[in-house]
Amino acid sequence: MTDYTQKSNRILKCAGLLALLGSFVFYFWRGGESSLAFSGAAALSVLSLWVLARGIDILGKNRTNWLKGVGFVVRFLVYALALSAIIKVYPGRSLELFFGILLSIAAIGLEAFIESYQNART
């Protein structure tokens, strides 16, 4: 297992824990519908992060350039359709959707903070 693979797996675990924590917070703060809206957006965010992490390995292999471009476009079309479906199902839950989508950025930032803390201690 490469160093990159270990780091991406830790980021995915961190994102999963943040998604679970956020679901509980929104359930107790704003109710079950808010928790479902956050969970849907967070699942989309974690899926995007997972596909990105695995896609870097795939892109490193010898593939044609047009195939890489088509995969990129299809990936974002699927995410746009899924996000629009979540927005239609939960139209008044913009705060939950915002935090759910930014979950992957928060997971990357938290993992970077943890790694820098660990490196500072050694």
HELIX and SHEET records of a PDB file:
HELIX    1   1 ASP A    3  ARG A   30  1                                  28    
HELIX    2   2 GLY A   32  GLY A   60  1                                  29    
HELIX    3   3 ASN A   65  VAL A   89  1                                  25    
HELIX    4   4 SER A   94  ILE A  101  1                                   8    
HELIX    5   5 LEU A  103  ARG A  121  1                                  19    
END                                                                             
